[in-house]
Amino acid sequence: MALKPEPTAPFHSVHYALRVLEAVSRHGGGVTDAQIARETGLPAAHLRPLLLMLRREGYVEQVGDGAYVVGDSLVLIGSGATRPEALAVKLQDTLAELRDSVGAAVYISRYIDGEVKITQMADGPHAPKVNEWVDFRSAAHASAVGKCLLTQLDRDGRRDHLSRHKIARLTSRTITNERVLFSKLDSQPATVPVLDLQEYAVGTVCAAVPLTAGSAVGCLALSMPIEHAHRLRSAADTLNRRAAPVVLSLAI
């Protein structure tokens, strides 16, 4: 399966964040933002929000003299045999915070061995998860999650998937023509969230943004009842802006 070229934002931010973490890790006793700027080549206008995000997510800490040191989140994720557990906990905390921020159930989905899989999610009484009335593995053509994953595959990868999971009409809004579907996937801007406006399930709207860490294909998504559809685009924009910490956790 070949991948399409890697999308841009928020991945440039993650690339820069990794360079910042490398600089902080090299200085066990702490390092100033001025020194980080010199070592990474990042201007202050770019470095300042990155350090803010890394502090908020616990990857770096600021000590008494203002210097930056490695934070607990980075220590846990790099902790050998416990790394998978630490990563899962970190991602779950991030998802829960994002759920509360956007007021919607949120999901991490990956394309693994040719199948759509929801690997983690955060829902709640005021942020109900979508009713999986048709297996997500069979509904990639209709769901925001599935379409976002399919955009990251080349045409052969998409055709392979649809040869195993035939396009079916799930609602009156579902795209059932492969040519039309591929045209919409090809025209989807990498930095714009993929939307599902009752294509998968009547009464539910969804959005998804790509999560590309290495060669993995994944996405970050949200769903909400149709009565909250007026909030979908603003929630999707927030999802897009907040994707960087999730990508960073997957990339470390």
Salt bridges, closest charged atoms under 4 A:
GLU22 OE2 - ARG19 NH2 2.68
GLU39 OE1 - ARG26 NH2 2.79
GLU39 OE2 - HIS27 NE2 2.63
GLU57 OE2 - ARG56 NE 3.68
GLU57 OE1 - LYS90 NZ 3.34
GLU97 OE2 - ARG242 NH2 3.13
ASP100 OD1 - ARG99 NE 2.98
GLU115 OE2 - ARG164 NH1 3.26
GLU115 OE1 - HIS165 NE2 2.81
ASP135 OD2 - ARG137 NH2 2.74
ASP160 OD2 - ARG164 NH2 3.03
GLU178 OE2 - ARG159 NE 3.53
ASP186 OD2 - ARG155 NH2 2.57
ASP186 OD1 - ARG158 NH1 2.94
GLU199 OE2 - LYS147 NZ 3.00
